[in-house]
Amino acid sequence: MSNGSGDRILVRGLRLWAHVGVLERERQLGQWFELDFSLAWDLEAAGASDRLEHSLDYSQAIRALQRLAAELRCLTLEHFAERILDCLEQLYGAVPTRLELRKCHAPVPGFDGVVGVQRSRHCQLAS
């Protein structure tokens, strides 16, 4: 039900504890990640009706992604992001989706910044 209107549902700052990282200790001990994602969806009907069934229930995504993060063991942010996209697609279908996944504390000596990946699925290149 997405259209070209530019409407989106946004979730920002979702903190997920996951066992992801190239270093063995990252996968054993786990660490915090932060996720922002958006789902393109025509929100006009929900805006007019005030009915959840005319929108996408973001609470379902939050709970599903928390479960995914708790179960997942992998090496790369890229794979973690791919699994997040898979999860969102299973919930909502082929909805245009964008995400940014950040590792809160990259284990790089002398580096105090943020490392992350941006991914998208079912999005047009020009948008």
N, C-alpha and C positions, 0 to 999 in steps of 0.2 A: 504494500500500500504506500510505499514511498513515492514521492513525486519530485518535481523540480522546484518545489517551493523554498527549499533551503531550511525547512523545519528539521530540528534535531533534538533528540533526547541526549543530555550530557550527564556523565558521571565523572567527577574529578576527585582525585585524592583518595582513591580506594587503596588502603594499605593491605597488603597480602604478605603473610609469612610463608615462604617457600624454600625448598631445598634445591636451589638452582645455582650452578656456578662451575667454572672450570676447575677450581681448586677443590680437592677432596673435602676439606673442612667446611666449605660452603654448602656442599651437598649433605654432609653429616649433621652439621649444627643448624643449618637454615639461616635465613636473614630476611629483612624487610625489603619489599618492593612496593612501588607506588604506581598505580594505574589510572590513567584517564582514558575514557572511551566515549564515542558518540555513535548514535544510531540514527540514520536519516529516516524520518517518518512523517507523514502528513498529519499534523496535529490539529487541523481545523475541526474535524469531527469531535475530538475529545474536548477541544476548547469550547465548542458550542454546547455539547451535551453534558459535560462534566462526568463522563462515564469512563472508567478505567479500560473497559473492553474496546474502546476506540483508540487506545494508545498502546504502548508497550510497558509492561510492568517491570521497571528497572530493579525492583527488589528481588525478583527471580534471578536476574543476572548477578547481582551482588552475592546472593547465597550460593549460586552455582560456581562462581569464580572463587569464592572462599573455599569451597570443597575441592575444587581443582587444585588450588595452590597447596592445600594440606596434603594431597595425595601425590603430587607430581615430584619426580626426581629426574633432573636433566642437567646438561652442561651449559646451554646457551640461552640468553635472553630471546634470541630469534625463535628457538623452539618453544619456549614458554609463551611468547606472543602468538605463535601459530596455534597452539593449543587453546589459547584464550579466544582467538577468532573462531576456531572450531566450536567451542562451547557456545558462543553467542549465536552462531549460525544454527546450531541445534535448537536453541531456544526460540529464535525469531525468524528463521528462514534466511533467504538471500537478501537481507537488508543491507544497504550500504553502511559499512562500519569502518571507523578509524580508531586507532588506539596509539597511546604512547605509554610504554612500560619502562620504568626507571628502577635501577638498583640504588637503594638509598645510601649504601656505604661500599663502594667498590674497593676491593682489597689491593690497592695500588699505593705503594709507599710514596708519601709526599703529595698525594692527590686527595683533595677534599671536595671535589666537585661531584657532579651527577653524571652517570652513564645510563644511556637508555636506547631504545629502538622505537621507531614509528612504523606502524604497519597499517594497511587498509585492505579491505575486501569488498568487492562488488561496487566499487567507486569508479566513476569516470575519471580519466586521466586529467581532464581540464578543470575539474572542480576542486 
